[in-house]
Amino acid sequence: MTASSYYQSPHWKALKLEALKRDKFRCTVPGCGATRATSRLTVDHIEPRPRGEAEPTDKDVLPNLRTLCKTHDNQVMQNSDGRRRGGGSFTVGGCDEDGFPIDPSHPWRRGR
């Protein structure tokens, strides 16, 4: 099994589904509120798993996982040097509970 194939393994798929269910299929960043209906969600390791490790590790446990929307996952994704972007901090804009910008002139608000 290669490192990338871990994410295709039955272990990861089951763990990922548990995390999504626990988080009610919503981004866990306070104030975001993005759901699977409004954003592509991903399950992120809070403490990153070892790079190149193909088998489950002690980082592959439910308490070390969180559901993030694409925006927040991109904000903290690991760089090639293993460090998290933005120091691992999130930026939350002015969005409603569905993840849409509060600003009525924002293009995403048209027709809502």
C-alpha positions as CSV (number, residue, x, y, z in Angstrom):
1,M,0.0,0.0,0.0
2,T,1.4,3.4,-0.9
3,A,0.8,6.5,1.2
4,S,-1.7,7.9,-1.3
5,S,-3.5,4.6,-1.3
6,Y,-4.2,4.9,2.4
7,Y,-6.9,7.4,1.5
8,Q,-8.5,4.7,-0.6
9,S,-8.4,2.1,2.2
10,P,-11.5,0.7,4.0
11,H,-10.0,2.0,7.2
12,W,-9.8,5.6,6.0
13,K,-13.2,5.5,4.3
14,A,-14.9,4.3,7.5
15,L,-13.1,6.8,9.7
16,K,-13.9,9.6,7.3
17,L,-17.6,8.7,7.3
18,E,-17.6,8.6,11.1
19,A,-16.1,12.1,11.2
20,L,-18.6,13.5,8.7
21,K,-21.5,12.0,10.6
22,R,-20.2,13.3,13.9
23,D,-19.8,16.8,12.4
24,K,-23.3,16.6,10.8
25,F,-21.7,17.0,7.4
26,R,-20.8,20.7,8.2
27,C,-17.5,22.6,8.3
28,T,-16.4,22.7,11.9
29,V,-14.9,26.2,11.7
30,P,-16.9,28.4,14.0
31,G,-19.0,30.9,12.0
32,C,-18.6,29.0,8.7
33,G,-21.6,26.7,8.5
34,A,-20.8,25.3,5.1
35,T,-22.5,22.0,4.4
36,R,-22.2,19.3,1.8
37,A,-25.0,21.0,0.0
38,T,-23.0,24.3,-0.3
39,S,-19.4,23.2,-0.4
40,R,-17.1,20.2,-1.1
41,L,-16.3,18.9,2.4
42,T,-13.1,17.2,3.4
43,V,-12.0,15.4,6.5
44,D,-8.7,16.8,7.8
45,H,-6.2,15.5,10.4
46,I,-5.8,18.1,13.1
47,E,-2.3,16.7,13.9
48,P,-1.0,15.7,10.5
49,R,-0.3,12.0,9.9
50,P,3.3,11.1,9.0
51,R,4.1,11.8,5.4
52,G,4.6,8.7,3.3
53,E,3.0,6.4,5.8
54,A,0.8,3.9,4.0
55,E,-0.7,2.1,7.0
56,P,-3.0,3.6,9.7
57,T,-1.1,5.5,12.4
58,D,-2.0,6.9,15.9
59,K,-3.0,10.1,14.1
60,D,-5.8,8.2,12.3
61,V,-8.4,8.4,15.1
62,L,-11.7,10.2,15.3
63,P,-10.7,12.8,17.9
64,N,-7.9,13.9,15.5
65,L,-10.2,14.5,12.6
66,R,-12.4,17.5,11.7
67,T,-14.6,18.3,8.8
68,L,-13.7,21.3,6.7
69,C,-15.1,23.1,3.7
70,K,-12.9,23.5,0.7
71,T,-12.1,27.1,1.7
72,H,-10.9,26.3,5.2
73,D,-9.1,23.2,4.1
74,N,-7.1,25.3,1.6
75,Q,-6.3,27.8,4.3
76,V,-4.5,25.2,6.5
77,M,-3.4,22.6,4.0
78,Q,0.2,21.4,4.5
79,N,2.9,22.9,2.4
80,S,5.6,20.6,0.8
81,D,7.7,21.3,3.9
82,G,5.0,19.8,6.2
83,R,4.0,23.1,7.8
84,R,0.4,24.2,7.7
85,R,-0.5,27.3,5.6
86,G,-1.3,30.4,7.6
87,G,0.1,28.8,10.7
88,G,-2.9,26.5,10.8
89,S,-5.3,29.5,11.5
90,F,-8.6,30.0,9.8
91,T,-10.1,33.1,8.3
92,V,-13.9,33.4,8.4
93,G,-15.6,36.0,6.3
94,G,-19.0,37.3,6.9
95,C,-21.2,34.3,6.0
96,D,-24.6,33.1,7.1
97,E,-25.2,29.7,8.6
98,D,-25.4,28.2,5.1
99,G,-22.0,29.5,4.2
100,F,-23.1,32.3,1.9
101,P,-21.7,35.8,2.2
102,I,-23.8,38.2,4.2
103,D,-23.0,41.1,1.9
104,P,-26.1,41.4,-0.3
105,S,-24.0,42.7,-3.3
106,H,-21.8,39.6,-3.3
107,P,-22.3,37.6,-6.5
108,W,-23.2,34.4,-4.6
109,R,-26.2,36.3,-3.1
110,R,-27.9,36.9,-6.4
111,G,-31.2,35.1,-6.6
112,R,-31.3,34.2,-2.9
